[in-house]
Amino acid sequence: MTHGTVVEIGVGSGLNLPLYGPEVESVTGFDLSDKMLAIARRRVREKRIDRIDLHHGDAQTLDLPSESADTFMSTFTFCTIHDPLAASREAYRVLRPGGVFVLTEHGRSTRALARRVMRAIEPPITRFSAEHITRDPVPYLTGAGFTITEVQHGGPGGIVFRILAHKQPLRN
Ligand SMILES: C[S@@+](CC[C@H](N)C(=O)[O-])C[C@H]1O[C@@H](n2cnc3c(N)ncnc32)[C@H](O)[C@@H]1O
């Protein structure tokens, strides 16, 4: 499902970069943190990963042409973005029709008690780390125009999930 021209937002220290397979032509990664980008660049150098281009950049306003990517990738980043609707709209703009946004995130547990605990501890966590631990990306993605094609829960208490969101192909 990850293929062609890939854009990864919040690339961080580049943990995903060695995992892209041969069906990926190129990866353009963005992050707001120069420190994280320096670690990612070192990883790319040391592991001799090709097809990677890393930039300082904000997921809410990307310096990329419209309809220029086949796959958009975000792992554990959507929860920290200040305006998730703006980031979803940017992903929609940059993806080609038929393109896919792949998100891995943590969010509300499928267990009631864990959900209550998460809601209780979320305000201080958000205040000190800007992290929204129970944020659900789905309403932002559909609000930007995406069609949700898969939501898969896993991990302890179902707090980790993967979402596939498609930009519908153009109709003749
Ligand atoms: C929890 S880390 C995840 C890093 C990486 N995706 C991973 O899975 O290891 C979140 C990253 O998102 C970056 N970030 C937060 N808001 C951002 C934004 N608006 N635009 C680009 N990057 C952002 C942070 O600097 C941080 O490196």
The ligand as a Gaussian input file, in Angstrom:
#p B3LYP/6-31G(d) Opt

LIG

0 1
 C        6.417000      11.357000      18.412000
 S        7.452000      11.911000      17.112000
 C        7.249000      10.615000      15.893000
 C        8.426000      10.500000      14.989000
 C        8.368000       9.390000      13.915000
 N        7.256000       9.578000      13.024000
 C        8.322000       8.013000      14.532000
 O        7.315000       7.310000      14.404000
 O        9.333000       7.619000      15.153000
 C        6.517000      13.262000      16.415000
 C        7.336000      14.098000      15.441000
 O        6.468000      15.031000      14.786000
 C        7.125000      16.267000      14.652000
 N        6.092000      17.297000      14.447000
 C        5.183000      17.779000      15.338000
 N        4.391000      18.683000      14.762000
 C        4.793000      18.792000      13.461000
 C        4.354000      19.570000      12.339000
 N        3.335000      20.440000      12.446000
 N        4.997000      19.421000      11.158000
 C        6.038000      18.551000      11.034000
 N        6.497000      17.786000      12.053000
 C        5.881000      17.900000      13.245000
 C        7.939000      16.393000      15.936000
 O        9.027000      17.286000      15.801000
 C        8.416000      14.941000      16.137000
 O        9.660000      14.696000      15.515000

